[in-house]
Amino acid sequence: MPFVKILDSYAQLSESCQNELRKRAHKIMCRQGGQLLAPGEPNQHLFMVEKGLLRVFHQSDEEPDAPTREITSWFVPEGHLAVSAVGFFSQLPADEYIEAIEDSIVYKLSHADLEILYQQYPELNAVARAVMEQYIKSQQFRLRLLTYKNVLQRYRYFLSQYPGIGKRVSLRLIATCLDVEYHHLSRVRKEL
């Protein structure tokens, strides 16, 4: 099971821990455009992408009369975990969407099962630390991205942090990640 293999790559897991993960993780197929999580839903699972691509995003609520717009926090390719962290760890309703932007094969593991596994298998704590480090890096990427004033700098930084994703994701979705207008990004990309 790829889910177990990826977790094992962070830290050596015992055979019994791997077997228990295989029992508790559930494989799901998610079509392009399908949602794994939406705001207000119980935030009970973390997801690992075996194949495909997900994005985590929220909708702005700037002004009551202004149209809402999507803001992509990050993209989740194969071999990575997706979670709406605040809601998952505090077990509050989600405030973000997790959506497949390609047909995807995803494994999900419930918060309740994860808590049981932490108690039974302390070696999972090393995996959790490594996953949290990865999550913090993705959030650091987001913060750094937004400090660039220039659209070209933002786009180049995005491409350096997500090699290959730029070819898999529409320019409109990239613009929502860079927090720039689509037409500005389109013009900048033509200049490259």
GUSE-902760 format. One record per residue (C-alpha): chain; x, y, z. Coordinates in steps of 0.001 Angstrom, whole numbers, plus 500000, padded with zeros to 6 digits. Layout:
% residues N
@chain: A east: X north: Y up: Z $
...
//
This chain:
% residues 192
@chain: A east: 500000 north: 500000 up: 500000 $
@chain: A east: 501604 north: 503285 up: 498900 $
@chain: A east: 500209 north: 505116 up: 501948 $
@chain: A east: 502202 north: 502879 up: 504282 $
@chain: A east: 505295 north: 503019 up: 502068 $
@chain: A east: 505305 north: 506806 up: 502121 $
@chain: A east: 504837 north: 507019 up: 505881 $
@chain: A east: 507588 north: 504422 up: 506319 $
@chain: A east: 509923 north: 506633 up: 504271 $
@chain: A east: 509737 north: 509287 up: 507022 $
@chain: A east: 510715 north: 506854 up: 509786 $
@chain: A east: 511066 north: 503089 up: 510034 $
@chain: A east: 507723 north: 501562 up: 511006 $
@chain: A east: 507356 north: 498146 up: 512588 $
@chain: A east: 505613 north: 495414 up: 510623 $
@chain: A east: 502689 north: 495432 up: 513062 $
@chain: A east: 502303 north: 499212 up: 512695 $
@chain: A east: 502353 north: 498889 up: 508903 $
@chain: A east: 499700 north: 496170 up: 509066 $
@chain: A east: 497495 north: 498282 up: 511316 $
@chain: A east: 497835 north: 501254 up: 508961 $
@chain: A east: 496797 north: 499013 up: 506066 $
@chain: A east: 493658 north: 498040 up: 507978 $
@chain: A east: 492698 north: 501577 up: 508911 $
@chain: A east: 493553 north: 503577 up: 505776 $
@chain: A east: 490859 north: 503537 up: 503105 $
@chain: A east: 491495 north: 503945 up: 499411 $
@chain: A east: 489141 north: 506250 up: 497540 $
@chain: A east: 488899 north: 507370 up: 493940 $
@chain: A east: 488182 north: 511034 up: 493446 $
@chain: A east: 487262 north: 512458 up: 490056 $
@chain: A east: 488604 north: 515778 up: 488842 $
@chain: A east: 486582 north: 518499 up: 490552 $
@chain: A east: 485488 north: 516168 up: 493356 $
@chain: A east: 485643 north: 517507 up: 496883 $
@chain: A east: 487168 north: 515608 up: 499755 $
@chain: A east: 486318 north: 518354 up: 502227 $
@chain: A east: 484215 north: 521519 up: 502226 $
@chain: A east: 483768 north: 524302 up: 504802 $
@chain: A east: 481414 north: 523410 up: 507620 $
@chain: A east: 481888 north: 519651 up: 507195 $
@chain: A east: 483331 north: 517600 up: 510039 $
@chain: A east: 487087 north: 517628 up: 509555 $
@chain: A east: 487798 north: 513993 up: 510343 $
@chain: A east: 490394 north: 512748 up: 507826 $
@chain: A east: 493838 north: 513362 up: 506523 $
@chain: A east: 494503 north: 512366 up: 502937 $
@chain: A east: 497566 north: 510960 up: 501140 $
@chain: A east: 497760 north: 511221 up: 497368 $
@chain: A east: 498853 north: 508054 up: 495607 $
@chain: A east: 498070 north: 509349 up: 492136 $
@chain: A east: 496721 north: 512677 up: 490956 $
@chain: A east: 496746 north: 516176 up: 492349 $
@chain: A east: 494742 north: 517972 up: 495042 $
@chain: A east: 494522 north: 521569 up: 496112 $
@chain: A east: 493630 north: 523108 up: 499447 $
@chain: A east: 491800 north: 526425 up: 499213 $
@chain: A east: 489335 north: 528753 up: 500867 $
@chain: A east: 487011 north: 531472 up: 499686 $
@chain: A east: 487571 north: 535087 up: 500567 $
@chain: A east: 484918 north: 536949 up: 502458 $
@chain: A east: 486293 north: 540447 up: 502079 $
@chain: A east: 483204 north: 542637 up: 501692 $
@chain: A east: 479553 north: 541602 up: 501945 $
@chain: A east: 478729 north: 542858 up: 498425 $
@chain: A east: 482014 north: 541822 up: 496780 $
@chain: A east: 482113 north: 538577 up: 494841 $
@chain: A east: 483883 north: 535782 up: 496684 $
@chain: A east: 487108 north: 534537 up: 495216 $
@chain: A east: 489093 north: 531383 up: 495722 $
@chain: A east: 492505 north: 531511 up: 497358 $
@chain: A east: 494622 north: 528390 up: 496920 $
@chain: A east: 496842 north: 527660 up: 499917 $
@chain: A east: 498825 north: 524883 up: 498298 $
@chain: A east: 498824 north: 522005 up: 495820 $
@chain: A east: 499246 north: 518407 up: 496960 $
@chain: A east: 500941 north: 516065 up: 494465 $
@chain: A east: 501621 north: 512333 up: 494659 $
@chain: A east: 503279 north: 511141 up: 497828 $
@chain: A east: 502140 north: 514062 up: 499964 $
@chain: A east: 499517 north: 514548 up: 502633 $
@chain: A east: 496594 north: 516948 up: 502503 $
@chain: A east: 494785 north: 518164 up: 505571 $
@chain: A east: 492898 north: 521209 up: 506720 $
@chain: A east: 495183 north: 521394 up: 509733 $
@chain: A east: 493424 north: 523679 up: 512183 $
@chain: A east: 490118 north: 521854 up: 511945 $
@chain: A east: 491643 north: 518384 up: 511818 $
@chain: A east: 493802 north: 518687 up: 514913 $
@chain: A east: 491185 north: 520562 up: 516926 $
@chain: A east: 488321 north: 518495 up: 515443 $
@chain: A east: 486377 north: 521582 up: 514403 $
@chain: A east: 484357 north: 521928 up: 511200 $
@chain: A east: 486482 north: 522605 up: 508149 $
@chain: A east: 487093 north: 526147 up: 506994 $
@chain: A east: 488770 north: 525072 up: 503740 $
@chain: A east: 488119 north: 522936 up: 500708 $
@chain: A east: 490218 north: 519990 up: 499603 $
@chain: A east: 489511 north: 519294 up: 495946 $
@chain: A east: 490899 north: 516966 up: 493282 $
@chain: A east: 492162 north: 518894 up: 490283 $
@chain: A east: 492999 north: 515661 up: 488477 $
@chain: A east: 491399 north: 512238 up: 488722 $
@chain: A east: 493072 north: 511004 up: 491895 $
@chain: A east: 493655 north: 507922 up: 494005 $
@chain: A east: 493745 north: 508973 up: 497639 $
@chain: A east: 494026 north: 507183 up: 500978 $
@chain: A east: 492213 north: 508611 up: 503962 $
@chain: A east: 492883 north: 508011 up: 507632 $
@chain: A east: 490509 north: 509221 up: 510321 $
@chain: A east: 491541 north: 511397 up: 513228 $
@chain: A east: 490168 north: 508779 up: 515638 $
@chain: A east: 492231 north: 506002 up: 514037 $
@chain: A east: 495319 north: 508196 up: 514031 $
@chain: A east: 494950 north: 508860 up: 517762 $
@chain: A east: 494644 north: 505111 up: 518438 $
@chain: A east: 497706 north: 504417 up: 516308 $
@chain: A east: 499734 north: 507081 up: 518138 $
@chain: A east: 498993 north: 505307 up: 521411 $
@chain: A east: 499766 north: 501825 up: 520094 $
@chain: A east: 502813 north: 502692 up: 517991 $
@chain: A east: 505081 north: 505423 up: 519387 $
@chain: A east: 507225 north: 505245 up: 516224 $
@chain: A east: 504398 north: 507077 up: 514441 $
@chain: A east: 505314 north: 510168 up: 516438 $
@chain: A east: 508526 north: 510451 up: 514394 $
@chain: A east: 506435 north: 510262 up: 511229 $
@chain: A east: 504056 north: 512901 up: 512580 $
@chain: A east: 506976 north: 515209 up: 513324 $
@chain: A east: 508339 north: 514809 up: 509782 $
@chain: A east: 504897 north: 515412 up: 508280 $
@chain: A east: 504448 north: 518519 up: 510433 $
@chain: A east: 507837 north: 519773 up: 509266 $
@chain: A east: 506657 north: 519330 up: 505679 $
@chain: A east: 503421 north: 521172 up: 506465 $
@chain: A east: 505317 north: 524047 up: 508109 $
@chain: A east: 507546 north: 524293 up: 505024 $
@chain: A east: 504473 north: 524554 up: 502805 $
@chain: A east: 503120 north: 527336 up: 505005 $
@chain: A east: 506504 north: 529066 up: 504928 $
@chain: A east: 506318 north: 528853 up: 501124 $
@chain: A east: 502929 north: 530566 up: 501243 $
@chain: A east: 504184 north: 533361 up: 503489 $
@chain: A east: 507298 north: 533956 up: 501419 $
@chain: A east: 505306 north: 533899 up: 498202 $
@chain: A east: 503090 north: 536704 up: 499424 $
@chain: A east: 506057 north: 538907 up: 500362 $
@chain: A east: 507090 north: 539279 up: 496728 $
@chain: A east: 505567 north: 542433 up: 495308 $
@chain: A east: 506323 north: 541584 up: 491700 $
@chain: A east: 504102 north: 539058 up: 489851 $
@chain: A east: 507090 north: 537682 up: 487944 $
@chain: A east: 508961 north: 537029 up: 491208 $
@chain: A east: 505933 north: 535253 up: 492646 $
@chain: A east: 505535 north: 533105 up: 489550 $
@chain: A east: 509226 north: 532166 up: 489429 $
@chain: A east: 509193 north: 531295 up: 493122 $
@chain: A east: 506080 north: 529172 up: 492614 $
@chain: A east: 507753 north: 527272 up: 489757 $
@chain: A east: 510897 north: 526716 up: 491834 $
@chain: A east: 508881 north: 525272 up: 494726 $
@chain: A east: 506463 north: 523240 up: 492601 $
@chain: A east: 508560 north: 521883 up: 489732 $
@chain: A east: 506310 north: 520165 up: 487200 $
@chain: A east: 503054 north: 521331 up: 488783 $
@chain: A east: 502919 north: 524419 up: 486583 $
@chain: A east: 502267 north: 522136 up: 483614 $
@chain: A east: 499513 north: 520214 up: 485419 $
@chain: A east: 497569 north: 523147 up: 486851 $
@chain: A east: 495624 north: 525789 up: 484960 $
@chain: A east: 496980 north: 529306 up: 484988 $
@chain: A east: 493742 north: 530423 up: 486689 $
@chain: A east: 494439 north: 528128 up: 489668 $
@chain: A east: 498052 north: 529244 up: 489847 $
@chain: A east: 496813 north: 532860 up: 489945 $
@chain: A east: 494637 north: 531987 up: 492967 $
@chain: A east: 497727 north: 530622 up: 494713 $
@chain: A east: 499839 north: 533656 up: 493861 $
@chain: A east: 497014 north: 536023 up: 494861 $
@chain: A east: 497250 north: 537871 up: 491559 $
@chain: A east: 494797 north: 538617 up: 488796 $
@chain: A east: 494714 north: 536018 up: 486037 $
@chain: A east: 495314 north: 538542 up: 483249 $
@chain: A east: 498445 north: 539889 up: 485000 $
@chain: A east: 499855 north: 536394 up: 485381 $
@chain: A east: 499001 north: 535535 up: 481778 $
@chain: A east: 500864 north: 538597 up: 480527 $
@chain: A east: 503889 north: 537875 up: 482739 $
@chain: A east: 504075 north: 534258 up: 481628 $
@chain: A east: 504156 north: 535336 up: 477978 $
@chain: A east: 507204 north: 537474 up: 478790 $
@chain: A east: 509189 north: 534455 up: 480056 $
//
